[in-house]
């Protein structure tokens, strides 16, 4: 399962629906003249296609438009549909007598299977072909070359024939419709097809791709695509017959482009291929940050496009995104009249006791927390906050108060705490620089150095895990605040700083940089200018954003957690260099040979 996709995947499953049926395309005819577009049908019983006596469409179907010339005065139409498997043509009716799948708004009438279908066929005097055997309907009869086949075998054979004929036979749900990608506007990717009077719709030849938009002198405003006015661009020769043809004037919706941009970003200037194989290892995207409102739109289309490309070996991975973080919304208090629901600005509301009222009328007012909006008078101008506090302080305000996935109530009580922490960080750099003026005699004690060694590795372990795995930025900031206190506890500028303190302070500033880059850059400038030790793994001549990310030391002990089912039994301390290379078998042997485990199991109630 993709990490963090649980809610999104469930929404996508619900939107797609259960794939319990099969889709087919049935050609349509009026007076023996085939219509341009076939009829999409969906059925759970493709093995019974030889038993279809009629096709029904709902009154909401596009073919039910009263302006069309081939409609009759009642349910009967002048349209017939051709069964793609049997070749038999059956009448098409417009009626609300049947339960229609939302994907197609069409229904196959099979009288031998459904009593309602049989009654409808009898009412209209239609021929009925019984294709089910009388012995528990275990096999087909009266079905040409399918006769005698068990139902499941017949189903597979019908779908196989449909695949060969290019008329469907694919498993799908009753809810999925085709994705309409065309828009009548200029700003979009041209659809690379031409319309020929003889050859109908013909794709542009590969050599002529990509089709580029023409420059327009004016934009039409009469309800048609602006490209209709680009005569030189519009009129071309048919790639198939060489006769006169016209380009498609609709352009693709921007959803098409946003469904595969993450692939093209890796190799944007490659004019020879979709993407060079040398960058394929960079996919899938490590982390996608977005809202649930994209669950069945952008995220669905992006996954579809990635799976499609993977099917044709254009991409290495089927899934485009590895982990998803569904961010929460910043909300603010809103005020609306209780009787009409009209939203009021805060300035027009007064509080009396525990209740609120409109100042001018005295009408009761309801207070709620809601997404910021101009119409609800609860918006905050970001530039006002930034001007007052600065961009990094504002960012820390927002990130520190709530988890990234939670709703954020503005303003937060964390504001004052963030400013105080920033002041302590400034003071820490000040004290560090001041300590350089202390007499050079003596050096930090071994105990003091061990204190900073332990603290640096401890906080690195937690912060790195939250940055790379849980993405809990609010907890990262809390860890960095605690780390600041940890560093200041033993040294307020009154002690000479050793290499371990400098390593610890450098790690703090670098870990701060992703959430407060400007502030961290200023801190780093003050630190690097006064730092003494040059062999700590950092390049003091380069800015903080170009420093190597700090890691836990190889000889530092990390936890190896031992569990039995969902219950924690114990933790073993293992040096990082050993843990990094530890195999499953080696870990098992280490645990079972541990005296600590033996003692633990002897005292465990389950083994008493």
FENQUI-V832807 format. One record per helix or strand of 2 or more residues. SS is the DSSP state (~ for helix, > for strand). FROM is the first residue (numbers start at 0). TO is the last residue. If there is no record, write none. Layout:
BEGIN
SS_FROM_TO / SS_FROM_TO
END
This chain:
BEGIN
~_5_15 / >_20_29 / >_32_33 / >_38_42 / ~_45_50 / >_53_56 / ~_61_63 / >_75_81 / >_88_93 / >_105_108 / ~_114_122 / >_138_139 / ~_143_145 / ~_150_164 / >_167_171 / >_181_182 / >_188_189 / >_192_195 / >_199_202 / ~_205_207 / ~_225_228 / ~_230_233 / >_234_236 / >_243_246 / >_250_251 / ~_253_257 / ~_260_266 / ~_276_281 / >_284_289 / ~_291_293 / ~_297_310 / >_320_325 / >_329_336 / >_342_343 / ~_345_347 / >_348_351 / >_354_357 / >_363_370 / ~_381_388 / ~_390_400 / >_407_408 / ~_413_434 / ~_445_469 / ~_472_489 / ~_498_512 / ~_516_529 / ~_543_545 / >_556_563 / >_566_574 / ~_575_579 / ~_583_591 / ~_594_602 / ~_604_606
END
